[in-house]
């Protein structure tokens, strides 16, 4: 327990979430985010509280296997410990728009930084978090991002990685056919995190935490994701 306290005390906490706000970008077919006042001081209610309307894939979120796998785990059945651990940042922002990144990019990271291990949480920085913008200016964020190939996903799954993430709208490359990385990852009973933010502030290795809501039968959940980074 003392080592956990020391980690929290001695680390910089980096916010990895986009803020939830009206007109935030979402997948074009998904529900939009709505915040509505339910009670207010102005109305004489004596307090302020709100009603939230949003899809379970809105903003920074984690996909459960059920998102693409018919009998896969729903978000309330996900093992929460999987979402806490050593984070690995792989920068693919130099790859061309729409490219599916292969296994060699992951191996190149390992050559420079050391082997990725079982239970590591592997995050891919595309640079798309910097394009995040509210409607009507969301167009650049909703198109063109590079993503992960099924081959690279399989390589990481074989190493014992259970959680993979991205700062883009999807871990699959833009306009990829059949969502191959989703199929590979979720089909292996693993998890995907999307719409992360501030990845440019992370070192290659850090501590990652993302906690989903316990939504019965949910295909995904918004998360509050943070990185703990050792202070210089």
C-alpha positions, 0 to 999 in steps of 0.5 A: 500500500505504501508503494501505491501512495508513493506513486501517487505522491511522486507522479504528475497526473496527466488528464487523458480525457476530452471534456464532455460538452454540447456539440462535441464530436461523435461517430456520425451514427451515434447519439449526440451528447446533451446536458439539460438542467433538471433543477436549478436555483433560477427556477426556485428548486434550491439546488442544481442538477442535470440530466445527461443524454449520451451514447455509451461510445460518446467521448473518451470511452472503452469498448467491451467485446459485445460491441462487435461480438454477439455473445461477448462480454458487456461492459458491466462484466469487464474485469476492471483490473485490466484497465489499470497498469503499465501504459505503453505509448506508440507514436504513429502520427507520422504515418499517412492518413488512413494507413493501417499500421503493421507489426513492424511499427510495434517491433520498432518501438520495442527495439528502442524501448524494450519488450512489451509485456503481458498485461501492458496497456498499449496506446497509439498516438495518431495526433487526432486528439489535436483535431478534436473540435465541436460541431460544426468544426468537427470535420477534420477529426471525423476522417483520415486517421491512421489505425492498427492492422489486425496483424499488429493487433494479433501480435500484441494479443499474442504477447498477452496485451488485453487493452489497446487504445487510440486518440482517434475516433476508432482504433481501426484506420479510417475507412478500413473494411470490416473493422479488422482490429476491432474484430481481432481485439474484441473477438479475443475478449479484450478491450479498446479505448478510443478518443483519448487526449493529451497523448503528446504529453506522455513518455513511452512508458507510464502508469495508466488508469481508466475506470468505466461505469457499471452499465448493465448490458452496455456495449461500452462506457465513458471513462475517466482516463489518467496517466501517472508520470514520474516527475523529473 
